């Protein structure tokens, strides 16, 4: 299933690329795309594990950019 989330505090395109790569390696994620300019995260992931995937994604994002957060509405 495809999910879209806003991101806060993505400061550089290089960091966005690193975050995208790290999230794509999470078990259950088929595809991860971060649009640096729009501050968006698009995930194609297992809908049965989305909460677990988002928690792991946030951990990986925080290792790259400490202040960046996934905004879940």
PDB file of N, CA, C and O in Angstrom:
ATOM      1  N   UNK A   1       0.843  -1.172   0.000  1.00  0.00           N
ATOM      2  CA  UNK A   1       0.000   0.000   0.000  1.00  0.00           C
ATOM      3  C   UNK A   1       0.891   1.239   0.000  1.00  0.00           C
ATOM      4  O   UNK A   1       1.993   1.220   0.548  1.00  0.00           O
ATOM      5  N   UNK A   2       0.411   2.305  -0.612  1.00  0.00           N
ATOM      6  CA  UNK A   2       1.181   3.542  -0.722  1.00  0.00           C
ATOM      7  C   UNK A   2       0.737   4.525   0.362  1.00  0.00           C
ATOM      8  O   UNK A   2      -0.456   4.755   0.561  1.00  0.00           O
ATOM      9  N   UNK A   3       1.720   5.098   1.055  1.00  0.00           N
ATOM     10  CA  UNK A   3       1.478   6.057   2.125  1.00  0.00           C
ATOM     11  C   UNK A   3       2.275   7.325   1.853  1.00  0.00           C
ATOM     12  O   UNK A   3       3.377   7.263   1.307  1.00  0.00           O
ATOM     13  N   UNK A   4       1.717   8.485   2.236  1.00  0.00           N
ATOM     14  CA  UNK A   4       2.403   9.767   2.075  1.00  0.00           C
ATOM     15  C   UNK A   4       2.415  10.486   3.413  1.00  0.00           C
ATOM     16  O   UNK A   4       1.397  10.580   4.099  1.00  0.00           O
ATOM     17  N   UNK A   5       3.599  10.994   3.771  1.00  0.00           N
ATOM     18  CA  UNK A   5       3.764  11.714   5.030  1.00  0.00           C
ATOM     19  C   UNK A   5       4.579  12.978   4.795  1.00  0.00           C
ATOM     20  O   UNK A   5       5.434  13.026   3.910  1.00  0.00           O
ATOM     21  N   UNK A   6       4.305  13.993   5.592  1.00  0.00           N
ATOM     22  CA  UNK A   6       5.129  15.192   5.581  1.00  0.00           C
ATOM     23  C   UNK A   6       6.324  14.949   6.494  1.00  0.00           C
ATOM     24  O   UNK A   6       6.248  14.192   7.461  1.00  0.00           O
ATOM     25  N   UNK A   7       7.423  15.608   6.164  1.00  0.00           N
ATOM     26  CA  UNK A   7       8.619  15.565   7.004  1.00  0.00           C
ATOM     27  C   UNK A   7       8.918  16.977   7.487  1.00  0.00           C
ATOM     28  O   UNK A   7       8.598  17.949   6.801  1.00  0.00           O
ATOM     29  N   UNK A   8       9.518  17.096   8.641  1.00  0.00           N
ATOM     30  CA  UNK A   8       9.953  18.410   9.117  1.00  0.00           C
ATOM     31  C   UNK A   8      11.466  18.408   9.227  1.00  0.00           C
ATOM     32  O   UNK A   8      12.079  17.395   9.565  1.00  0.00           O
ATOM     33  N   UNK A   9      12.049  19.540   8.941  1.00  0.00           N
ATOM     34  CA  UNK A   9      13.483  19.761   9.171  1.00  0.00           C
ATOM     35  C   UNK A   9      14.421  18.895   8.330  1.00  0.00           C
ATOM     36  O   UNK A   9      15.454  18.450   8.830  1.00  0.00           O
ATOM     37  N   UNK A  10      14.084  18.652   7.077  1.00  0.00           N
ATOM     38  CA  UNK A  10      15.040  17.997   6.177  1.00  0.00           C
ATOM     39  C   UNK A  10      15.901  19.119   5.619  1.00  0.00           C
ATOM     40  O   UNK A  10      15.426  19.938   4.833  1.00  0.00           O
ATOM     41  N   UNK A  11      17.166  19.158   6.023  1.00  0.00           N
ATOM     42  CA  UNK A  11      18.010  20.318   5.727  1.00  0.00           C
ATOM     43  C   UNK A  11      18.815  20.234   4.440  1.00  0.00           C
ATOM     44  O   UNK A  11      19.234  21.264   3.913  1.00  0.00           O
ATOM     45  N   UNK A  12      19.041  19.031   3.923  1.00  0.00           N
ATOM     46  CA  UNK A  12      19.833  18.966   2.686  1.00  0.00           C
ATOM     47  C   UNK A  12      19.436  17.759   1.841  1.00  0.00           C
ATOM     48  O   UNK A  12      18.966  16.743   2.352  1.00  0.00           O
ATOM     49  N   UNK A  13      19.637  17.902   0.552  1.00  0.00           N
ATOM     50  CA  UNK A  13      19.261  16.840  -0.391  1.00  0.00           C
ATOM     51  C   UNK A  13      20.096  15.583  -0.165  1.00  0.00           C
ATOM     52  O   UNK A  13      19.588  14.474  -0.327  1.00  0.00           O
ATOM     53  N   UNK A  14      21.347  15.732   0.199  1.00  0.00           N
ATOM     54  CA  UNK A  14      22.213  14.587   0.449  1.00  0.00           C
ATOM     55  C   UNK A  14      21.690  13.772   1.639  1.00  0.00           C
ATOM     56  O   UNK A  14      21.672  12.542   1.591  1.00  0.00           O
ATOM     57  N   UNK A  15      21.275  14.448   2.683  1.00  0.00           N
ATOM     58  CA  UNK A  15      20.714  13.757   3.849  1.00  0.00           C
ATOM     59  C   UNK A  15      19.406  13.062   3.476  1.00  0.00           C
ATOM     60  O   UNK A  15      19.141  11.949   3.930  1.00  0.00           O
ATOM     61  N   UNK A  16      18.592  13.717   2.650  1.00  0.00           N
ATOM     62  CA  UNK A  16      17.337  13.110   2.204  1.00  0.00           C
ATOM     63  C   UNK A  16      17.617  11.813   1.452  1.00  0.00           C
ATOM     64  O   UNK A  16      16.906  10.825   1.634  1.00  0.00           O
ATOM     65  N   UNK A  17      18.635  11.808   0.618  1.00  0.00           N
ATOM     66  CA  UNK A  17      19.007  10.605  -0.131  1.00  0.00           C
ATOM     67  C   UNK A  17      19.461   9.495   0.809  1.00  0.00           C
ATOM     68  O   UNK A  17      19.117   8.330   0.607  1.00  0.00           O
ATOM     69  N   UNK A  18      20.232   9.846   1.836  1.00  0.00           N
ATOM     70  CA  UNK A  18      20.679   8.856   2.819  1.00  0.00           C
ATOM     71  C   UNK A  18      19.494   8.278   3.598  1.00  0.00           C
ATOM     72  O   UNK A  18      19.445   7.077   3.865  1.00  0.00           O
ATOM     73  N   UNK A  19      18.546   9.136   3.958  1.00  0.00           N
ATOM     74  CA  UNK A  19      17.356   8.670   4.683  1.00  0.00           C
ATOM     75  C   UNK A  19      16.525   7.740   3.806  1.00  0.00           C
ATOM     76  O   UNK A  19      16.044   6.703   4.263  1.00  0.00           O
ATOM     77  N   UNK A  20      16.364   8.119   2.556  1.00  0.00           N
ATOM     78  CA  UNK A  20      15.606   7.304   1.599  1.00  0.00           C
ATOM     79  C   UNK A  20      16.212   5.906   1.491  1.00  0.00           C
ATOM     80  O   UNK A  20      15.499   4.903   1.514  1.00  0.00           O
ATOM     81  N   UNK A  21      17.528   5.857   1.373  1.00  0.00           N
ATOM     82  CA  UNK A  21      18.236   4.574   1.260  1.00  0.00           C
ATOM     83  C   UNK A  21      18.060   3.735   2.528  1.00  0.00           C
ATOM     84  O   UNK A  21      17.829   2.528   2.448  1.00  0.00           O
ATOM     85  N   UNK A  22      18.170   4.369   3.691  1.00  0.00           N
ATOM     86  CA  UNK A  22      18.042   3.655   4.969  1.00  0.00           C
ATOM     87  C   UNK A  22      16.627   3.114   5.157  1.00  0.00           C
ATOM     88  O   UNK A  22      16.453   1.989   5.626  1.00  0.00           O
ATOM     89  N   UNK A  23      15.624   3.899   4.800  1.00  0.00           N
ATOM     90  CA  UNK A  23      14.230   3.467   4.962  1.00  0.00           C
ATOM     91  C   UNK A  23      13.911   2.326   3.997  1.00  0.00           C
ATOM     92  O   UNK A  23      13.181   1.401   4.350  1.00  0.00           O
ATOM     93  N   UNK A  24      14.449   2.389   2.795  1.00  0.00           N
ATOM     94  CA  UNK A  24      14.189   1.351   1.789  1.00  0.00           C
ATOM     95  C   UNK A  24      14.679  -0.029   2.241  1.00  0.00           C
ATOM     96  O   UNK A  24      14.194  -1.048   1.750  1.00  0.00           O
ATOM     97  N   UNK A  25      15.632  -0.067   3.170  1.00  0.00           N
ATOM     98  CA  UNK A  25      16.188  -1.328   3.652  1.00  0.00           C
ATOM     99  C   UNK A  25      15.364  -1.973   4.775  1.00  0.00           C
ATOM    100  O   UNK A  25      15.655  -3.093   5.194  1.00  0.00           O
ATOM    101  N   UNK A  26      14.342  -1.269   5.257  1.00  0.00           N
ATOM    102  CA  UNK A  26      13.503  -1.810   6.336  1.00  0.00           C
ATOM    103  C   UNK A  26      12.661  -2.952   5.776  1.00  0.00           C
ATOM    104  O   UNK A  26      12.075  -2.840   4.699  1.00  0.00           O
ATOM    105  N   UNK A  27      12.612  -4.045   6.522  1.00  0.00           N
ATOM    106  CA  UNK A  27      11.808  -5.200   6.123  1.00  0.00           C
ATOM    107  C   UNK A  27      10.342  -4.781   6.028  1.00  0.00           C
ATOM    108  O   UNK A  27       9.798  -4.206   6.970  1.00  0.00           O
ATOM    109  N   UNK A  28       9.708  -5.066   4.905  1.00  0.00           N
ATOM    110  CA  UNK A  28       8.315  -4.697   4.693  1.00  0.00           C
ATOM    111  C   UNK A  28       8.142  -3.472   3.821  1.00  0.00           C
ATOM    112  O   UNK A  28       7.028  -3.162   3.400  1.00  0.00           O
ATOM    113  N   UNK A  29       9.249  -2.759   3.540  1.00  0.00           N
ATOM    114  CA  UNK A  29       9.197  -1.586   2.670  1.00  0.00           C
ATOM    115  C   UNK A  29       9.567  -2.014   1.255  1.00  0.00           C
ATOM    116  O   UNK A  29      10.647  -2.558   1.025  1.00  0.00           O
ATOM    117  N   UNK A  30       8.672  -1.766   0.317  1.00  0.00           N
ATOM    118  CA  UNK A  30       8.949  -2.072  -1.086  1.00  0.00           C
ATOM    119  C   UNK A  30       9.672  -0.914  -1.759  1.00  0.00           C
ATOM    120  O   UNK A  30      10.550  -1.118  -2.598  1.00  0.00           O
ATOM    121  N   UNK A  31       9.290   0.310  -1.380  1.00  0.00           N
ATOM    122  CA  UNK A  31       9.867   1.500  -2.003  1.00  0.00           C
ATOM    123  C   UNK A  31       9.760   2.676  -1.038  1.00  0.00           C
ATOM    124  O   UNK A  31       8.753   2.832  -0.348  1.00  0.00           O
ATOM    125  N   UNK A  32      10.800   3.497  -0.996  1.00  0.00           N
ATOM    126  CA  UNK A  32      10.782   4.714  -0.181  1.00  0.00           C
ATOM    127  C   UNK A  32      11.338   5.851  -1.022  1.00  0.00           C
ATOM    128  O   UNK A  32      12.400   5.728  -1.632  1.00  0.00           O
ATOM    129  N   UNK A  33      10.610   6.957  -1.048  1.00  0.00           N
ATOM    130  CA  UNK A  33      11.038   8.130  -1.806  1.00  0.00           C
ATOM    131  C   UNK A  33      10.876   9.356  -0.920  1.00  0.00           C
ATOM    132  O   UNK A  33       9.830   9.557  -0.303  1.00  0.00           O
ATOM    133  N   UNK A  34      11.924  10.173  -0.865  1.00  0.00           N
ATOM    134  CA  UNK A  34      11.840  11.433  -0.132  1.00  0.00           C
ATOM    135  C   UNK A  34      12.033  12.563  -1.128  1.00  0.00           C
ATOM    136  O   UNK A  34      13.027  12.614  -1.853  1.00  0.00           O
ATOM    137  N   UNK A  35      11.059  13.471  -1.149  1.00  0.00           N
ATOM    138  CA  UNK A  35      11.167  14.666  -1.972  1.00  0.00           C
ATOM    139  C   UNK A  35      11.665  15.778  -1.061  1.00  0.00           C
ATOM    140  O   UNK A  35      10.925  16.290  -0.221  1.00  0.00           O
ATOM    141  N   UNK A  36      12.935  16.146  -1.241  1.00  0.00           N
ATOM    142  CA  UNK A  36      13.570  17.142  -0.376  1.00  0.00           C
ATOM    143  C   UNK A  36      12.864  18.492  -0.459  1.00  0.00           C
ATOM    144  O   UNK A  36      12.601  19.120   0.566  1.00  0.00           O
ATOM    145  N   UNK A  37      12.562  18.933  -1.660  1.00  0.00           N
ATOM    146  CA  UNK A  37      11.950  20.255  -1.843  1.00  0.00           C
ATOM    147  C   UNK A  37      10.546  20.325  -1.234  1.00  0.00           C
ATOM    148  O   UNK A  37      10.178  21.340  -0.643  1.00  0.00           O
ATOM    149  N   UNK A  38       9.774  19.271  -1.373  1.00  0.00           N
ATOM    150  CA  UNK A  38       8.403  19.258  -0.856  1.00  0.00           C
ATOM    151  C   UNK A  38       8.339  18.780   0.593  1.00  0.00           C
ATOM    152  O   UNK A  38       7.290  18.869   1.231  1.00  0.00           O
ATOM    153  N   UNK A  39       9.468  18.269   1.119  1.00  0.00           N
ATOM    154  CA  UNK A  39       9.513  17.740   2.484  1.00  0.00           C
ATOM    155  C   UNK A  39       8.468  16.626   2.667  1.00  0.00           C
ATOM    156  O   UNK A  39       7.684  16.643   3.616  1.00  0.00           O
ATOM    157  N   UNK A  40       8.476  15.660   1.738  1.00  0.00           N
ATOM    158  CA  UNK A  40       7.503  14.560   1.755  1.00  0.00           C
ATOM    159  C   UNK A  40       8.218  13.212   1.728  1.00  0.00           C
ATOM    160  O   UNK A  40       9.281  13.064   1.124  1.00  0.00           O
ATOM    161  N   UNK A  41       7.611  12.238   2.395  1.00  0.00           N
ATOM    162  CA  UNK A  41       8.056  10.852   2.366  1.00  0.00           C
ATOM    163  C   UNK A  41       6.933  10.035   1.749  1.00  0.00           C
ATOM    164  O   UNK A  41       5.788  10.102   2.197  1.00  0.00           O
ATOM    165  N   UNK A  42       7.264   9.263   0.722  1.00  0.00           N
ATOM    166  CA  UNK A  42       6.299   8.369   0.112  1.00  0.00           C
ATOM    167  C   UNK A  42       6.808   6.950   0.322  1.00  0.00           C
ATOM    168  O   UNK A  42       7.930   6.615  -0.055  1.00  0.00           O
ATOM    169  N   UNK A  43       5.967   6.128   0.927  1.00  0.00           N
ATOM    170  CA  UNK A  43       6.310   4.744   1.228  1.00  0.00           C
ATOM    171  C   UNK A  43       5.362   3.798   0.508  1.00  0.00           C
ATOM    172  O   UNK A  43       4.152   4.025   0.472  1.00  0.00           O
ATOM    173  N   UNK A  44       5.907   2.756  -0.053  1.00  0.00           N
ATOM    174  CA  UNK A  44       5.108   1.625  -0.496  1.00  0.00           C
ATOM    175  C   UNK A  44       5.527   0.508   0.445  1.00  0.00           C
ATOM    176  O   UNK A  44       6.656   0.021   0.394  1.00  0.00           O
ATOM    177  N   UNK A  45       4.585   0.107   1.316  1.00  0.00           N
ATOM    178  CA  UNK A  45       4.952  -0.798   2.400  1.00  0.00           C
ATOM    179  C   UNK A  45       3.788  -1.712   2.781  1.00  0.00           C
ATOM    180  O   UNK A  45       2.636  -1.478   2.417  1.00  0.00           O
ATOM    181  N   UNK A  46       4.134  -2.752   3.521  1.00  0.00           N
ATOM    182  CA  UNK A  46       3.178  -3.723   4.043  1.00  0.00           C
ATOM    183  C   UNK A  46       2.213  -3.024   5.002  1.00  0.00           C
ATOM    184  O   UNK A  46       2.627  -2.540   6.055  1.00  0.00           O
ATOM    185  N   UNK A  47       0.936  -2.972   4.641  1.00  0.00           N
ATOM    186  CA  UNK A  47      -0.039  -2.248   5.459  1.00  0.00           C
ATOM    187  C   UNK A  47      -0.242  -2.887   6.830  1.00  0.00           C
ATOM    188  O   UNK A  47      -0.662  -2.207   7.767  1.00  0.00           O
ATOM    189  N   UNK A  48       0.045  -4.172   6.963  1.00  0.00           N
ATOM    190  CA  UNK A  48      -0.113  -4.849   8.254  1.00  0.00           C
ATOM    191  C   UNK A  48       0.997  -4.491   9.234  1.00  0.00           C
ATOM    192  O   UNK A  48       0.878  -4.753  10.431  1.00  0.00           O
ATOM    193  N   UNK A  49       2.079  -3.893   8.730  1.00  0.00           N
ATOM    194  CA  UNK A  49       3.226  -3.572   9.586  1.00  0.00           C
ATOM    195  C   UNK A  49       3.568  -2.087   9.567  1.00  0.00           C
ATOM    196  O   UNK A  49       4.656  -1.703   9.996  1.00  0.00           O
ATOM    197  N   UNK A  50       2.654  -1.239   9.075  1.00  0.00           N
ATOM    198  CA  UNK A  50       2.992   0.160   8.855  1.00  0.00           C
ATOM    199  C   UNK A  50       3.415   0.882  10.144  1.00  0.00           C
ATOM    200  O   UNK A  50       4.321   1.714  10.099  1.00  0.00           O
ATOM    201  N   UNK A  51       2.794   0.590  11.269  1.00  0.00           N
ATOM    202  CA  UNK A  51       3.181   1.261  12.516  1.00  0.00           C
ATOM    203  C   UNK A  51       4.622   0.914  12.899  1.00  0.00           C
ATOM    204  O   UNK A  51       5.408   1.789  13.261  1.00  0.00           O
ATOM    205  N   UNK A  52       4.947  -0.354  12.814  1.00  0.00           N
ATOM    206  CA  UNK A  52       6.312  -0.820  13.106  1.00  0.00           C
ATOM    207  C   UNK A  52       7.318  -0.211  12.120  1.00  0.00           C
ATOM    208  O   UNK A  52       8.411   0.198  12.511  1.00  0.00           O
ATOM    209  N   UNK A  53       6.942  -0.159  10.859  1.00  0.00           N
ATOM    210  CA  UNK A  53       7.815   0.405   9.824  1.00  0.00           C
ATOM    211  C   UNK A  53       8.063   1.886  10.080  1.00  0.00           C
ATOM    212  O   UNK A  53       9.193   2.356   9.949  1.00  0.00           O
ATOM    213  N   UNK A  54       7.023   2.623  10.443  1.00  0.00           N
ATOM    214  CA  UNK A  54       7.184   4.059  10.715  1.00  0.00           C
ATOM    215  C   UNK A  54       8.084   4.312  11.922  1.00  0.00           C
ATOM    216  O   UNK A  54       8.877   5.253  11.920  1.00  0.00           O
ATOM    217  N   UNK A  55       7.963   3.483  12.941  1.00  0.00           N
ATOM    218  CA  UNK A  55       8.830   3.640  14.112  1.00  0.00           C
ATOM    219  C   UNK A  55      10.294   3.420  13.733  1.00  0.00           C
ATOM    220  O   UNK A  55      11.169   4.185  14.138  1.00  0.00           O
ATOM    221  N   UNK A  56      10.550   2.377  12.961  1.00  0.00           N
ATOM    222  CA  UNK A  56      11.919   2.094  12.531  1.00  0.00           C
ATOM    223  C   UNK A  56      12.419   3.184  11.585  1.00  0.00           C
ATOM    224  O   UNK A  56      13.581   3.583  11.655  1.00  0.00           O
ATOM    225  N   UNK A  57      11.547   3.663  10.704  1.00  0.00           N
ATOM    226  CA  UNK A  57      11.933   4.739   9.789  1.00  0.00           C
ATOM    227  C   UNK A  57      12.333   5.988  10.566  1.00  0.00           C
ATOM    228  O   UNK A  57      13.318   6.641  10.223  1.00  0.00           O
ATOM    229  N   UNK A  58      11.576   6.326  11.612  1.00  0.00           N
ATOM    230  CA  UNK A  58      11.905   7.502  12.416  1.00  0.00           C
ATOM    231  C   UNK A  58      13.260   7.330  13.098  1.00  0.00           C
ATOM    232  O   UNK A  58      14.038   8.282  13.166  1.00  0.00           O
ATOM    233  N   UNK A  59      13.550   6.141  13.600  1.00  0.00           N
ATOM    234  CA  UNK A  59      14.858   5.884  14.224  1.00  0.00           C
ATOM    235  C   UNK A  59      15.986   6.114  13.223  1.00  0.00           C
ATOM    236  O   UNK A  59      16.993   6.747  13.539  1.00  0.00           O
ATOM    237  N   UNK A  60      15.802   5.594  12.018  1.00  0.00           N
ATOM    238  CA  UNK A  60      16.846   5.721  10.994  1.00  0.00           C
ATOM    239  C   UNK A  60      16.998   7.160  10.530  1.00  0.00           C
ATOM    240  O   UNK A  60      18.114   7.618  10.285  1.00  0.00           O
ATOM    241  N   UNK A  61      15.891   7.876  10.406  1.00  0.00           N
ATOM    242  CA  UNK A  61      15.938   9.285  10.022  1.00  0.00           C
ATOM    243  C   UNK A  61      16.685  10.086  11.080  1.00  0.00           C
ATOM    244  O   UNK A  61      17.527  10.922  10.751  1.00  0.00           O
ATOM    245  N   UNK A  62      16.380   9.834  12.346  1.00  0.00           N
ATOM    246  CA  UNK A  62      16.997  10.587  13.443  1.00  0.00           C
ATOM    247  C   UNK A  62      18.503  10.383  13.521  1.00  0.00           C
ATOM    248  O   UNK A  62      19.220  11.270  13.984  1.00  0.00           O
ATOM    249  N   UNK A  63      18.995   9.235  13.078  1.00  0.00           N
ATOM    250  CA  UNK A  63      20.438   8.997  13.064  1.00  0.00           C
ATOM    251  C   UNK A  63      21.128   9.869  12.011  1.00  0.00           C
ATOM    252  O   UNK A  63      22.307  10.196  12.145  1.00  0.00           O
ATOM    253  N   UNK A  64      20.393  10.239  10.973  1.00  0.00           N
ATOM    254  CA  UNK A  64      20.962  11.042   9.886  1.00  0.00           C
ATOM    255  C   UNK A  64      20.742  12.531  10.136  1.00  0.00           C
ATOM    256  O   UNK A  64      21.670  13.330  10.006  1.00  0.00           O
ATOM    257  N   UNK A  65      19.517  12.901  10.493  1.00  0.00           N
ATOM    258  CA  UNK A  65      19.187  14.294  10.830  1.00  0.00           C
ATOM    259  C   UNK A  65      18.392  14.286  12.118  1.00  0.00           C
ATOM    260  O   UNK A  65      17.213  13.933  12.137  1.00  0.00           O
ATOM    261  N   UNK A  66      19.043  14.676  13.182  1.00  0.00           N
ATOM    262  CA  UNK A  66      18.502  14.585  14.532  1.00  0.00           C
ATOM    263  C   UNK A  66      17.128  15.237  14.694  1.00  0.00           C
ATOM    264  O   UNK A  66      16.272  14.696  15.395  1.00  0.00           O
ATOM    265  N   UNK A  67      16.905  16.382  14.063  1.00  0.00           N
ATOM    266  CA  UNK A  67      15.665  17.140  14.265  1.00  0.00           C
ATOM    267  C   UNK A  67      14.548  16.784  13.287  1.00  0.00           C
ATOM    268  O   UNK A  67      13.438  17.302  13.412  1.00  0.00           O
ATOM    269  N   UNK A  68      14.817  15.921  12.327  1.00  0.00           N
ATOM    270  CA  UNK A  68      13.813  15.565  11.325  1.00  0.00           C
ATOM    271  C   UNK A  68      12.784  14.615  11.926  1.00  0.00           C
ATOM    272  O   UNK A  68      13.130  13.680  12.649  1.00  0.00           O
ATOM    273  N   UNK A  69      11.508  14.869  11.614  1.00  0.00           N
ATOM    274  CA  UNK A  69      10.431  14.022  12.122  1.00  0.00           C
ATOM    275  C   UNK A  69       9.443  13.697  11.010  1.00  0.00           C
ATOM    276  O   UNK A  69       9.202  14.500  10.109  1.00  0.00           O
ATOM    277  N   UNK A  70       8.875  12.491  11.101  1.00  0.00           N
ATOM    278  CA  UNK A  70       7.779  12.112  10.218  1.00  0.00           C
ATOM    279  C   UNK A  70       6.501  12.649  10.869  1.00  0.00           C
ATOM    280  O   UNK A  70       6.217  12.342  12.027  1.00  0.00           O
ATOM    281  N   UNK A  71       5.736  13.444  10.131  1.00  0.00           N
ATOM    282  CA  UNK A  71       4.507  14.014  10.656  1.00  0.00           C
ATOM    283  C   UNK A  71       3.351  13.103  10.281  1.00  0.00           C
ATOM    284  O   UNK A  71       3.010  12.961   9.107  1.00  0.00           O
ATOM    285  N   UNK A  72       2.751  12.487  11.295  1.00  0.00           N
ATOM    286  CA  UNK A  72       1.650  11.547  11.084  1.00  0.00           C
ATOM    287  C   UNK A  72       0.357  12.248  11.503  1.00  0.00           C
ATOM    288  O   UNK A  72       0.200  12.673  12.647  1.00  0.00           O
ATOM    289  N   UNK A  73      -0.551  12.355  10.552  1.00  0.00           N
ATOM    290  CA  UNK A  73      -1.815  13.052  10.840  1.00  0.00           C
ATOM    291  C   UNK A  73      -2.933  12.077  11.054  1.00  0.00           C
ATOM    292  O   UNK A  73      -4.067  12.484  11.307  1.00  0.00           O
TER     293      UNK A  73
END
